[in-house]
């Protein structure tokens, strides 16, 4: 799809502050869809579908639910008039995804909600996702324990998924051109045990001070966890002697087991 032609046809002007940044390169549009390994039995969720430049190619293979916050652009997608497309004119952050039928996700995501939206998607059951993020954010998602880029986002993404950066995309392949480059991240869902809300609360608390030693970070976050600093002091010698960013999922499992004694 030629993005500029479609915008001109419908007399639309994209708004960067609304995350309306489209993949302008038509070969790249197809490549993104190809990375999802679609067949006609799949059902795709597309978030921030915009003008439908990815939607069109998805719908040639299988059904797609296109969620778009801007009513003008949702109308453009409806004008594609393809029976495989269902359009939802909604804000994805207020949409109850449990009511939607999908097993794959293909999206040029709204960058301003990358973090909360990714956490929201990780709560859902799906097989594979092909998602476009800002380049820096994508690299943080795939960072490993021991690197200063390690974060609770990286730990959670990589616990539930095999995550890879498939391709970096220069900013000039988008219209309007964003200030930073982007990257395509492919996530394959793993069959793992669901972690409790309490486990991820501990991870979040620790990463409030990720450059500190675990014992010191937890002391500083004791109130958030509903415990006393003295409780952490009693466990100091048993906690991993690491900085928070050095910790793996296994380290946090150990921390959780220790904190269960005082929480």
Secondary structure, DSSP 8 states (H G I E B T S, - for coil): --HHHHHHHTT----GGGT--EE--HHHHHHHHHTT---TT-EEEEES-TTSTTHHHHHTTSEEEEE-S-HHHHHHHHTT--TTEEEE-S-GGGS-GGGS--SEEEEE--GGGHHHHHHHHHTS--SEEEEEEEHHHHHHHT--TTSTT--HHHHHHHHHEEEEEEEEE-GGGEES--SS-EEEEEEEE-------HHHHHHHHHHGGGTTSBHHHHHHHTHHHHT--HHHHHHHTTTS-SSBGGG--HHHHHHHHHHHTTT-
